[in-house]
Amino acid sequence: MTRSVAPVRRLVLLLIASAVLAGAGQAGAKMSSGRTQTLVRTADVGRSVTSSASPEGRWYSATSAFNQPIPPGTPYRPNDASLISALVNVAGEPLGPNLSTSAVYFADADTPTVTVHDNFPVCDSGSVRVPIPRGARTPSELNPNNLEPTMVVMQRRTGIEWSMYNITAPSATPLPSGGSPRCPKNGDWNATIVAKFDPASGAGGWRGLANEACCSTSASSIYSGAGLVRPRDVRSRAATWGHALSMTYGGVLGSFVYPAKSHPGGLCREVNSCVPAGARFQLDPSFDCAHTRLLVHRWERQACRTMQVYGMIVKDTPCYWPCRGVGYDTVNSYSVRLPIGRRVDGGGSYRFPFDSASGYREMPVEILRHFHVIDWAKWTGARVLAATVEPSGSVSLRDARDRAVVRITAARYTIIVRDRSRTHSFRLIGPGQAVVRSSGRKYVGTARWRLKLVPGTYVYLSSARSVASGAAFTVR
């Protein structure tokens, strides 16, 4: 467990009158089929699958689990009812945004670097040069109540991402972590975990999957920036925020599933109450986000619809089970207020609409009763392929780890097709030379295909080329 700061609670939501609860009851009940019936609409997912060359755009790749909407028909866990009962009756708190989380800053290739000392497992066990922008502040500097500050720096153009846990500024005494020592001031930045995720070395960075390398600053080893609600999200007029949310939850088992790569160490052993790190919660698609009287503001309805289309992925835990702790994470609300322009998400001097005593609201526990847990043995967002058609007509097909597809297992896959050509299309030809799917020559945009790939040899190519010139891959 790497973060013990409890979710920020600024306003206790008053109990809703019985008439209001009756309105929520009309919003939808538990689905008896045991499967999601999410209706994925262009307005909900279109923005999330467009490419981005700058961190002002979408974070992480189109094949990241955080950018994958939950496919219709995805089953829930067999013990879904008991897991949600624990969410409601043990966690038992309204579900709201955690504002005191990671500060995220943007750097350019020419941003001057500073020295950050890595003080784990011993003082100054190493150091890294990081382009921390001038004017950036640690979460503890911005809010003294943040006892385990995390900072992320995303570099434009290169895609490199740095993540630093328990970070302190040059003027502060370094913080210890676990068994690490308390180190003396040295006039530099310090942290107990310093991780560099560089696409050039296969680590992914802010354009990758958000879990390629170890030693992240969360208990799940999912990147700190993944799933954070951003100023860009809340300002959008879209129905959703375009990505799964980062969930903080106390009920985490000593196990993990994709996209997590580690777990907090077996804080809970109750398999009918707790879930592994990386598990995904989904709000029942039948719940009426648009009209329920339990929600007031536009951003609340965006959050509601996001939880239906993308869900929330368990990334970290705030406490030992059984504990009352559940929330979803935002970019550090204090950091986006800084007047440092393009160095911070939202353009600087931004304030979330829920970043005040009067504006902060939480989803009442009544809504938690309408959640489900996706069956992680059936779907985690890992079986995704990305097809691209360049304006020149060249085509590519890559897997969820950004590798060229050569040999994969027979299963159902989501294929994201990004067609950038007005004269060429992406064609997939299956065993027996039958055309499985084609994007169409005049189509330009992003499409999602949900296909069952059976054993055999497949060929993908541009519409302007012969089958013999296409690239092949094998399904076993």
N, C-alpha and C positions, 0 to 999 in steps of 0.2 A: 504494500500500500504506500503510495508516494504522495498522496495529498490528503490531509486531514482537516482542511478548512471546510466547515459545514456550509451548505448552500446559504447564500445571503437571503435573509428574510426581512423585508422592510415594511410589509404591511400585512397584518393578519386578516385574511378574507372572512367577512362576517358570514354566518350561516344563511344560506339562501332560503327564502320563504317557501313554503310547501307548494305554492302555485308555480314557482319557478322550477322546482324539482320535477313537478309534473310535466312542465315543458320539456325538460331534459329527457324524461322518460319516453316522450314521443319521438325524441331524436333518433332512437334506435336501440335495440336490445342485442344481446349476445347472439352471434350467428351460430346456428346449430350444425352447419356443415363442417365446421372445423377447418375451413379454408378461407383465405382472404378473397374478397371479391373487389379489390381495388380497381377502379376505372382510371387507367392512366391516360391523361389527356395531354395534348400538345402544350396547353397553357401551363400545365403542372411541371413538365419535364424538359421543355424545349431549351430553356436557358442553361440547364445543367449539363447538356451534352455538347455545347458549342466549345470550340477550342479556345484557349487563352494563352497569349504570350506574355501576360503581365499578371502579377498577383492582385491587381485591381479587379481582374475577371474571376473565373471559376478557379477554386483551389482543387488540386489533385486531378488525376486523369479521369477520362470518361469511364474507364473500367474499374476505378476504385469502388469498393463496396459502398462508400458513402455517397457516390453519385448514381447508385442503382436503385430505381424504384422497385418496390416489391411486386413481382409478377402476379397477375391474377391466378388464383388457384393454388397459391403457395400454402401448404398445410401448416397448421399450428401444432405445438407440442401436445402429445397425448395427455400430459398432466397440466395442460394450460390453465384449467380452472383453479387448481391449487396454487400455481405460480402467481396468478393474478390475485388470489385471496391474500397471499403473503404481501404482495405489492400494496394492497389496500389496507390490510389490517395490521401489518407489522411496520412497513415503511410509513404508511398512514399519514403522510403529509401531502398538502396540495403540491402540484407539480408546477414549478416556476423556473425562470431563468437564473442561472448562477452567474453573477456579474463579476465576481472577484476571481477570475481565472487567468489564463495566459495573456500577456501583453504581446501583440504581434506588430512588428515593424518591417518596412520595406527598404531595401537598399539597392543602389545601382552598382554597376561594375566598378565605377570609380569612387564609390563611397570609402573614405579612409577606414582602415581596420584598427581595432584596438586589441590588446591582449586580454584573454579570459583564461584564468588559471583553473584547472580541474583539480579539485581537492578531495577526490575519492580514488582509492581508499585511504590515501595519506595526503597531507598538505602538498600542494604543488606537484602532483603526480604527473602533470603534463600541462601544456598550454596550447591554446588555439587562437589564431587571429580571426576576429569576427568583425564584419562591417556594421557595427551598431551605430545607427544614425545619431548625429548630434541632436540633443534635445530629448532623446529617448530616456525613459525612466523605468525602474523596476516596479513590479506590482507592490512591493513593500514600501517603496518611496511614495507611491501614489496613495496607498492605503496601509497604514501601519498594522491593521488587523490581518493582513495577508501574511501568514507565517511561513509559507512554503512557496515563494514566488517563482514563477516560470516565465521565461521570455523566449519568443520565436523571432528569428530574423529571416525574411525571404528575399532573395536577391533576384532582381529582374534579369531577363535575358539568359542567365546561366541556369536558372531553376534550382540553385542550391538553397538548402534550408538548414539553419542552425537552430538547435533547441537546447535551452539551458535551464536546469532545475536548481532551485535554491540559489538564484543569482543575486549578487549584491554589487552595488556600484563602488567605484574606487574609494569613496568617502566612508564606506560602511565596513564593519567587521564581518568577515565571511561567516556564513551559516554552516553548522554541522548537519549531517544527515545520517540517521541510523548510528552505526558504529564509527563513522568518520570523525576525526578530531576537529576541534575548533581552532582555526588557523588565524594567525595574526594578520593585521592589515598590511598590504603591500603596495598600495597606490594604484592597483589595477582592478579590473572587474574579476569577480570570482564566482564559481558555481561548484556544486557537488556532482553534477552530471553535465557534461558538454558533449553534444552529439552533432556531427556534421553529416548531412545527407546530400551527397553529390551525385547527380545523374551520370556524370562521367565515370564514376566507379560502380555504377549499378545500384546506388542507394535510393534513387527515386526523386528525392526532394519534393518541393511543393507541386510538381507536375506528375508525381508518381502515384503509387497506390496508398500511401500514408502508413505503410507498415513494413517497408522492405528491409530495414536494418534494425538491429537490436539497440538496446540502451536508450530507448525513448524515455520521456519524463513522465509517462503514465504507467499505471500498474499493468496495462495490457500491451505495452510497447507499440501502441498506435500513436502516430504523430500527434503532438500537442495541438496543432492547428486543425486537425480533422474534425468536422462536424460542428465547429463553432458558429454561432449565429453572429452575423456581421452587420455593420451599418448598411452595406450594399444590399443585404437580404431584406432588411426591414424597410428600406426606402423603395424597394421594388413594388410594383403594382401587381405582380404575379400572384397566383393563388397559393403557391408554396414558396419556400425558400430554396428549392432546387437541390437539396441534399439531405441525407439522413442527419439527425442531430446526435451530438455527443452526450451520452447519458451518464450521469453519476448515480450510482446505486449501491446500497449497502449489502444487498443479497447476492454476493458473488461467490461461486464455488472455487475450489482449488483446481480449476481447469480452464481451458480457453478454446474458442473456435474462431475461424476466419471472420473478420480481419485481425483479430488479436493474435499476438505471438507469445504472450506470457500471461500470468495471472497473479493476483495479489498474495497468494500463499495459503489458500485454504481457509479463508476467514469464516466460511459457512460450509457445513457438511450436510445440510438438509436438502436433498435432491428434489423434494416436492415443494420447496419454498424458494430456492435460489437457482441462479442460472450461471453459466460460465461467462468469463470475460469475452466480449465480442458478440454476445447474444443480442437479438434485435426484438424490441417491443413495437407493436403496431396498434394504433387506435382503430377500433372497429370501423370499417368503411361505411357502415350504415348510420353512424352517428352524424347528425346534421350540424356540421360546423358553421354553416352559413346563417342558421336561424335560431340556434339554441340561445336561450336567455342567460345561460351561465357564462357566456363570453360577451365582452363589450366592445373591445377595440379591434381595429383591422389587423394589427399584428398578432393578437390572440387567435383570430380566425386563420391567419396564415400559419401559425404554429400548429393549430389543430389539423389543418389539411395536410401540412408537411408530415405530421405523425401518422396520417393515414396512407399517404403515397410512398414515403420513404422510411418512416419509423424512426426509432431511436436505438443507437448501438451502444452497449455498455462498454465504456472506455476506462472508467476508474471507479474507485469506491471511497466514500468519505468517512467510513466508520466501521466498527466491528458488529457483525450480525449477532443477535437481532438489534437493529437500530432504526431510528426514524430518520431516513435520509434518502432523498430522491430529487433529481433536478436535471436540467439540460443546460449546457454551457454556452456562454457568449464570449466573444473577444472581450478582454478586460475593459470594463466600462470606463475606468479612469483613464486608460491609455488613449482611447479614441477622443477624449476631450482635449488632449494636448494640441496646441496650435503649431503643429509641425508639418502641415500640408500633406504632400504625397508620400511622406515617410510613414504614414499610419493609415489604416483602412478607414475609408469614409472621407478622406481629405482633410482630417484634422478638425478640432473644435466641434466635434459631433457629440450629441447626447442621445442615447437611446430613449425612446418614448416611455420605456418602463424603468428608466434610471432616475427615479425620484420616489419620495414617500407617497405622493398622490397618484403617480402613474404606474407603480409596480403592482402587478396582479398575478395571481397564480390560478391554474386550473384546479377547481375544487376536487376533493377526493371522489365526489360523485362521478366525475369523468374517468377517473382511474379504473372504475369498474368496467368500462367499455374497452379496455386494452386486451391484447392477446400477445402471446410469445410465439414468434416464428419458429418452426421446427428446424433447428440448426443442423439436424442430420439430413434434411431434405434440400435446404437452400440457404446460402450465406452471402450470395452475390459474387462468388468466386468464378462461376462458370459463365464468363462473359468474354466475347471476342470483339475486336474492334477492326472494322473494315474501312479503308479509306480509298477514295478515288480522287486523284490530283487533277488539276485543270488540264495537264498534259495527257491524261488518260492512264497513267501508271496507277497500279492498284497494290494494296498491301492488306494483310490480315495478321493481326497480332493478338496474343492472349492477354489475360489479366495481369501478367507480369511483364508486359511489353516485349515479349519475345515473338519472333515469327512463328506462326503455327506450322508445325511439321507433323506431330503425332499427338493425338488427344484421345480421351476415353469417350466411348459412346454414351450420350446423355442428351438431355435438353439444354440448349444454350441460348443465351440472349446475344444476338449479334447487332452491334451498333454500327450502322453504315453511315459514314460521313462522305457524301457525294459532292465534290466541289467543281464538277465539270458539267457544262451544258451540252456537251456532245458525246460524252461517254457514260457508261453505267458500270455498276459492279454486278457481275454475274457469278452465281454459285452453281456448279454442276456436280451432281451426285453420282453414285455408282450407277452404271448403265447409261451414262452420258445424258441423263435427264436433267433439265434445268430446274433446280430447286427453287431459286428465287432470283429476281433481277430488280435493280432499283429504277430502271427506266432511263432512256437516253436524255430526256429533257428535264429530269428531276434534279434539283439542286437543293441540298439540305441534309438533315439528319433523320434517319429512320431506325426503328428498332424491330428486329425480327426475332420471334420466339420459335426456334426450330428444334426438332428432334433429329440429331445426327446419328445415323445407324452405322454399323461397321462397313468399311469399304474405303475406296479412294475418292476424294473430292478434288475438284479443280476450281480455282477462282481466277477470274480474268476480266479485262475490260471488254465491253461489247464490240469494240473495233478490232479485236484480235481473235485468232482461231483457238480452238481448244488445245491444240498441240503446243501453243505458246504460253499457255497459262501455268500458274504455279499449283503444285499438288500437295495435299496433306492426307494423312491416313487416320481414319477413325477405327479404333480397336474395341 
